[in-house]
């Protein structure tokens, strides 16, 4: 069975990044609910940006790693 074009084994290999992703999303939600520096556009942009950039990089790295894992499994004759 394929999910988003990846095999289940590839998804399982890439699933280790779910924990850091969940932690980052938790802190993003916490920051949006409780702004520790009070109202201010600059602190909001910097705070949210410092959380969104690692989330984006983590998603990009996970997708790239899953692609390479899938490709290597196919090259080795895996199913």
QUIWOUR-V833594 format. One line per field, one symbol per residue. phi: phi as a letter, one per 40 degrees, with the letter a starting at -180 (. if undefined). A space follows every 50 residues. Layout:
# QUIWOUR-V833594
phi = ???
This chain:
# QUIWOUR-V833594
phi = .bbfgbcccccccccccccccccccccccccccbccbgcicccccccccc bcccccccccccccccccccccccccgcb
